[in-house]
Amino acid sequence: MRIAIHAFDGITAFHLATPLLVFGEVARQGLAQGWTTTVWSADAHPVRTSEGILIGDLAGPAAAESADLLVFPSWPTDLPEPDGEFVALIRDAHARGAGITGLCLGAFPVAGSGVLDGRTAATHWALAEELAERYPAVDVHADALYLDHGDVLTSAGTASGLDACLHIVRDRLGSAAATTVARHLVIAPHREGDQAQYIDRPVPDDAAGPIGDTITWALANLDQRLSVTELAAHAHMSTRNFSRRFYETTGMSPARWVLTRRLDEARRLLESTTWSITRISAACGFASAVTFRQNFTAHYATTPTSYRHRFTHHTGAAGSAPEPFPRSEGAPAQTRPVAPEEARARSASC
């Protein structure tokens, strides 16, 4: 997959490094053949980062014109409107099937191109209102870490860019590849896109205590009944106090966290085993195969069988080329992951 990453004068080094680091690790770890990254600028001239680092030997727009994935890691802080040529470049890439990704303020040129009209988008919380006002045809979710429509993805602040890029790796190459990348980069392997951008309170000091112990226990017993009452009992806490402390720690309610972890494990088993759907549903704690299918389809906009077939196709032969970036134009944002309406905006470091 040819990945073209846009750079401009004043970009922060971290923003630019985020996709380079994650996608570059795919190649360094030998997880897929043909994943290449190219940094380009609008005029092919060197750019100077906000930290004063001069970056040269950049490609020009032609790199974007032939890429399978365009990444806009950020955008100038004065938020200039993209010019006609820039907009045409994004639209043309999208029309020929290339994936479009806007990280942090990179959502602005993506929205400016029109490819997000009538769809949801995320950006840094501090400028979500500005994005919504400037592009009223875009439904801006100030609370989401990232939102993926299959063909267009946007994310919140810088750290969320790491999550979004890992999500792309996971979506393209499977959870094992994403976990390998995350392990080598020493970052969390998977944060759901519907987590709040920032949890109001820091992780409690006793996260490694009863809450942490209960999380570890629950992960080892996903095939068991894991109601809030049972989780609270394991932590030797009242249900109300446990629910409050759990949300402070994870940013999710206990019930949503359990469902998310069950679905994560189900994806792993679909990718890595030949187990039947019934066996996987039981191993992951779903009441029945029907309940499993319903939850899986609701979250990932595909059936477990179709999901397994896709990853079998992706990884069945060594050195086989990945299929084109998935397109779902006109479809709602998939919960791989999509922010729920009830989530509330927090903050994020830019």
C-alpha positions as CSV (number, residue, x, y, z in Angstrom):
1,M,0.0,0.0,0.0
2,R,1.4,3.3,-1.1
3,I,0.9,6.0,1.6
4,A,1.3,9.7,0.9
5,I,1.7,11.9,3.9
6,H,1.3,15.7,3.5
7,A,3.7,18.1,5.1
8,F,3.7,21.9,5.2
9,D,5.7,24.8,6.8
10,G,5.0,24.9,10.5
11,I,3.8,21.4,11.0
12,T,4.8,19.9,14.3
13,A,7.3,17.1,14.1
14,F,5.1,14.9,16.2
15,H,2.1,15.2,13.9
16,L,4.3,14.3,10.9
17,A,6.0,11.5,12.7
18,T,2.8,9.8,13.9
19,P,1.8,8.1,10.6
20,L,5.4,7.6,9.6
21,L,6.1,5.8,12.8
22,V,3.1,3.5,12.8
23,F,3.0,2.6,9.1
24,G,6.8,2.4,8.9
25,E,6.7,-0.1,11.7
26,V,4.6,-2.4,9.5
27,A,7.4,-2.6,7.0
28,R,10.2,-2.8,9.6
29,Q,8.4,-5.8,11.3
30,G,7.8,-7.5,7.9
31,L,4.1,-7.6,8.6
32,A,3.1,-6.8,5.0
33,Q,5.0,-6.4,1.7
34,G,4.6,-3.3,-0.3
35,W,3.7,-0.8,2.5
36,T,5.6,2.4,1.6
37,T,5.4,5.9,3.0
38,T,6.2,9.1,1.1
39,V,6.2,12.6,2.5
40,W,5.1,15.3,0.1
41,S,4.4,19.0,0.0
42,A,2.3,21.1,-2.3
43,D,5.3,22.5,-4.1
44,A,7.9,19.7,-3.4
45,H,10.0,22.2,-1.5
46,P,11.5,21.5,1.9
47,V,9.4,22.4,4.9
48,R,10.4,23.7,8.3
49,T,8.6,22.2,11.3
50,S,7.3,24.4,14.2
51,E,10.3,23.2,16.2
52,G,12.7,24.6,13.5
53,I,13.7,21.3,11.9
54,L,14.2,21.6,8.2
55,I,12.8,18.5,6.3
56,G,14.0,18.2,2.7
57,D,13.9,15.7,-0.1
58,L,10.1,15.8,-0.3
59,A,7.9,14.6,-3.1
60,G,5.4,16.8,-4.9
61,P,1.7,16.3,-5.4
62,A,2.3,13.5,-7.9
63,A,3.0,11.2,-4.9
64,A,-0.6,11.8,-3.7
65,E,-2.0,11.3,-7.2
66,S,-0.7,7.7,-7.2
67,A,-1.2,6.8,-3.5
68,D,-3.6,4.2,-2.1
69,L,-3.9,6.2,1.1
70,L,-3.6,10.0,1.6
71,V,-2.8,11.1,5.2
72,F,-3.1,14.7,6.3
73,P,-1.4,14.7,9.8
74,S,-2.4,18.3,10.6
75,W,-3.1,21.7,9.0
76,P,-1.7,25.2,9.6
77,T,-3.1,26.6,12.8
78,D,-4.6,29.7,11.0
79,L,-6.8,27.1,9.2
80,P,-6.4,28.4,5.6
81,E,-9.1,27.2,3.2
82,P,-7.5,24.6,0.8
83,D,-7.1,26.0,-2.7
84,G,-8.8,24.6,-5.8
85,E,-5.9,22.4,-6.8
86,F,-5.6,20.9,-3.3
87,V,-9.3,20.2,-3.1
88,A,-9.2,18.6,-6.6
89,L,-6.3,16.4,-5.5
90,I,-8.3,15.0,-2.6
91,R,-11.5,14.6,-4.6
92,D,-9.7,12.8,-7.4
93,A,-7.9,10.5,-5.0
94,H,-11.2,9.7,-3.3
95,A,-13.0,9.1,-6.6
96,R,-10.4,6.6,-7.7
97,G,-10.7,4.6,-4.5
98,A,-7.8,5.9,-2.4
99,G,-8.4,6.2,1.4
100,I,-8.4,9.7,2.9
101,T,-7.3,10.2,6.4
102,G,-7.3,13.6,8.3
103,L,-5.6,13.4,11.7
104,C,-6.2,16.2,14.2
105,L,-6.5,19.5,12.2
106,G,-6.0,17.5,9.1
107,A,-9.8,17.1,9.2
108,F,-10.1,20.6,7.9
109,P,-8.7,20.1,4.3
110,V,-10.6,16.8,4.2
111,A,-13.8,18.5,5.1
112,G,-13.0,21.3,2.7
113,S,-12.8,18.9,-0.2
114,G,-16.4,17.9,0.3
115,V,-15.8,14.2,0.8
116,L,-17.3,14.4,4.3
117,D,-20.5,16.1,3.4
118,G,-23.4,14.5,5.0
119,R,-21.1,12.4,7.2
120,T,-19.6,12.5,10.7
121,A,-16.1,13.7,11.4
122,A,-13.7,14.2,14.4
123,T,-11.0,16.8,15.0
124,H,-9.2,18.3,18.0
125,W,-11.9,19.2,20.5
126,A,-10.8,22.9,20.7
127,L,-11.6,23.5,17.0
128,A,-14.5,21.1,16.6
129,E,-16.9,24.1,16.7
130,E,-14.9,25.9,14.1
131,L,-15.0,22.9,11.8
132,A,-18.7,22.6,12.3
133,E,-19.3,26.2,11.6
134,R,-17.1,26.3,8.5
135,Y,-18.5,23.1,7.0
136,P,-22.2,22.8,8.1
137,A,-22.7,19.8,5.8
138,V,-20.3,17.8,8.1
139,D,-21.6,16.3,11.4
140,V,-18.8,17.0,13.7
141,H,-18.4,14.8,16.8
142,A,-16.2,16.7,19.3
143,D,-16.2,13.7,21.6
144,A,-14.7,11.0,19.3
145,L,-11.1,9.8,19.2
146,Y,-11.5,8.8,15.6
147,L,-14.3,8.1,13.1
148,D,-13.9,5.6,10.2
149,H,-16.3,5.5,7.2
150,G,-14.2,3.0,5.4
151,D,-13.1,5.4,2.7
152,V,-12.5,8.5,4.9
153,L,-11.2,8.6,8.4
154,T,-10.7,11.6,10.8
155,S,-9.3,11.7,14.3
156,A,-8.9,14.0,17.2
157,G,-5.6,15.4,18.8
158,T,-2.1,14.0,18.3
159,A,-2.3,11.0,20.6
160,S,-5.6,10.0,18.8
161,G,-3.6,10.0,15.6
162,L,-1.7,7.0,16.9
163,D,-4.9,5.2,17.7
164,A,-6.3,6.0,14.3
165,C,-3.2,4.8,12.4
166,L,-3.2,1.6,14.5
167,H,-6.8,1.2,13.7
168,I,-5.9,1.3,9.9
169,V,-3.3,-1.3,10.5
170,R,-5.7,-3.5,12.4
171,D,-8.4,-3.0,9.8
172,R,-6.1,-3.9,6.9
173,L,-3.9,-6.5,8.4
174,G,-5.7,-7.8,11.5
175,S,-5.4,-7.5,15.2
176,A,-2.2,-9.6,15.5
177,A,-0.3,-7.1,13.2
178,A,-1.7,-4.1,15.1
179,T,-0.7,-5.6,18.4
180,T,2.8,-6.3,17.1
181,V,3.2,-2.7,16.0
182,A,1.8,-1.4,19.3
183,R,4.1,-3.6,21.3
184,H,7.2,-2.4,19.5
185,L,6.1,1.2,19.9
186,V,5.1,0.6,23.5
187,I,1.6,2.1,23.1
188,A,-1.9,0.7,23.7
189,P,-2.8,-1.8,21.0
190,H,-6.4,-0.7,20.6
191,R,-8.4,2.3,21.9
192,E,-12.0,2.5,20.8
193,G,-12.8,5.5,18.7
194,D,-15.8,6.3,20.8
195,Q,-13.8,6.9,24.0
196,A,-13.9,10.5,25.2
197,Q,-10.9,12.5,24.0
198,Y,-9.9,13.1,27.5
199,I,-11.1,11.7,30.8
200,D,-11.8,14.5,33.2
201,R,-9.9,12.9,36.1
202,P,-6.6,11.1,35.9
203,V,-6.4,7.4,36.2
204,P,-6.9,6.6,39.9
205,D,-3.8,5.7,41.9
206,D,-5.4,2.3,42.7
207,A,-6.0,1.4,39.1
208,A,-3.6,-1.5,39.7
209,G,-5.7,-2.4,42.9
210,P,-9.3,-3.7,42.9
211,I,-10.3,-2.1,39.5
212,G,-7.1,-3.3,37.8
213,D,-7.4,-6.7,39.4
214,T,-11.0,-7.0,38.3
215,I,-10.1,-5.9,34.7
216,T,-7.5,-8.6,34.6
217,W,-9.9,-11.2,36.0
218,A,-12.6,-10.2,33.5
219,L,-10.3,-10.5,30.5
220,A,-9.4,-14.0,31.6
221,N,-13.1,-14.9,32.0
222,L,-14.9,-13.4,29.1
223,D,-16.8,-16.7,28.6
224,Q,-18.4,-16.2,32.0
225,R,-21.3,-14.0,33.0
226,L,-19.8,-10.5,33.8
227,S,-22.6,-8.3,35.0
228,V,-21.9,-5.1,36.8
229,T,-23.0,-6.8,40.1
230,E,-20.5,-9.6,39.6
231,L,-17.6,-7.3,38.6
232,A,-18.3,-5.1,41.7
233,A,-18.4,-8.2,43.9
234,H,-15.0,-9.3,42.6
235,A,-13.6,-5.8,43.4
236,H,-15.3,-5.9,46.8
237,M,-17.1,-2.7,46.1
238,S,-20.7,-1.5,45.9
239,T,-22.2,-1.5,42.4
240,R,-22.5,2.3,42.4
241,N,-19.0,3.0,43.6
242,F,-17.5,0.4,41.3
243,S,-19.3,1.8,38.2
244,R,-18.1,5.3,39.0
245,R,-14.5,4.2,39.6
246,F,-14.5,1.9,36.6
247,Y,-15.5,4.8,34.3
248,E,-12.8,7.0,35.8
249,T,-10.3,4.4,35.0
250,T,-11.4,3.3,31.5
251,G,-13.6,6.0,30.1
252,M,-16.4,3.4,29.6
253,S,-19.2,2.0,31.6
254,P,-18.6,-1.6,32.8
255,A,-21.2,-3.0,30.5
256,R,-19.9,-1.3,27.4
257,W,-16.3,-2.2,28.3
258,V,-17.3,-5.9,28.6
259,L,-19.1,-5.9,25.3
260,T,-16.1,-4.2,23.6
261,R,-13.7,-6.7,25.0
262,R,-15.9,-9.7,24.0
263,L,-16.1,-8.3,20.5
264,D,-12.3,-7.7,20.4
265,E,-11.7,-11.4,21.4
266,A,-14.2,-12.5,18.9
267,R,-12.4,-10.7,16.1
268,R,-9.1,-12.2,17.2
269,L,-10.6,-15.7,17.1
270,L,-12.2,-15.1,13.7
271,E,-8.9,-14.0,12.4
272,S,-6.7,-16.7,13.9
273,T,-8.8,-19.8,14.3
274,T,-11.2,-22.0,12.3
275,W,-13.6,-22.3,15.2
276,S,-17.3,-22.3,14.4
277,I,-19.4,-19.1,15.0
278,T,-21.2,-21.0,17.8
279,R,-18.0,-21.9,19.5
280,I,-16.6,-18.4,19.3
281,S,-19.8,-16.9,20.6
282,A,-19.6,-19.2,23.6
283,A,-15.9,-18.6,24.2
284,C,-16.6,-14.8,24.2
285,G,-19.5,-15.0,26.6
286,F,-22.4,-14.3,24.3
287,A,-25.7,-15.9,25.3
288,S,-26.1,-17.4,21.8
289,A,-24.7,-17.3,18.3
290,V,-27.7,-15.1,17.3
291,T,-26.8,-12.5,20.0
292,F,-23.2,-12.6,18.9
293,R,-24.1,-12.0,15.3
294,Q,-26.4,-9.2,16.1
295,N,-23.8,-7.4,18.3
296,F,-21.0,-8.0,15.8
297,T,-23.0,-6.7,12.9
298,A,-24.2,-3.7,14.8
299,H,-20.6,-2.7,15.8
300,Y,-18.7,-3.6,12.6
301,A,-21.3,-3.3,9.8
302,T,-20.4,-6.8,8.6
303,T,-21.2,-10.4,9.7
304,P,-18.7,-12.5,11.5
305,T,-18.5,-14.8,8.5
306,S,-17.8,-12.0,6.1
307,Y,-15.2,-10.6,8.5
308,R,-13.4,-13.9,8.7
309,H,-13.4,-14.3,5.0
310,R,-11.9,-10.8,4.5
311,F,-9.0,-11.5,6.8
312,T,-8.5,-15.0,5.4
313,H,-8.2,-13.3,2.0
314,H,-5.8,-10.7,3.3
315,T,-3.4,-13.0,5.0
316,G,-3.8,-16.3,3.3
317,A,-0.7,-16.1,1.0
318,A,2.6,-14.7,2.0
319,G,3.4,-11.6,-0.1
320,S,0.0,-11.2,-1.5
321,A,-1.1,-7.7,-2.1
322,P,-3.7,-6.1,0.2
323,E,-7.1,-5.5,-1.4
324,P,-8.0,-1.9,-2.2
325,F,-8.8,0.5,0.7
326,P,-12.3,-0.5,1.7
327,R,-15.0,1.8,0.4
328,S,-18.4,2.3,1.9
329,E,-19.5,5.6,0.4
330,G,-23.0,6.5,1.4
331,A,-23.0,4.1,4.3
332,P,-23.0,5.3,7.9
333,A,-19.7,5.4,9.8
334,Q,-18.9,1.9,10.9
335,T,-18.4,1.2,14.5
336,R,-14.8,0.2,13.8
337,P,-15.3,2.4,15.8
338,V,-17.9,5.1,15.7
339,A,-18.7,7.5,18.5
340,P,-22.1,7.1,20.1
341,E,-24.4,10.2,20.3
342,E,-24.4,10.1,24.1
343,A,-20.6,10.5,24.5
344,R,-19.5,13.8,25.8
345,A,-16.7,16.1,24.7
346,R,-13.6,16.2,26.8
347,S,-10.2,17.6,25.8
348,A,-7.0,16.3,24.2
349,S,-3.5,17.4,23.8
350,C,-2.8,18.8,20.4
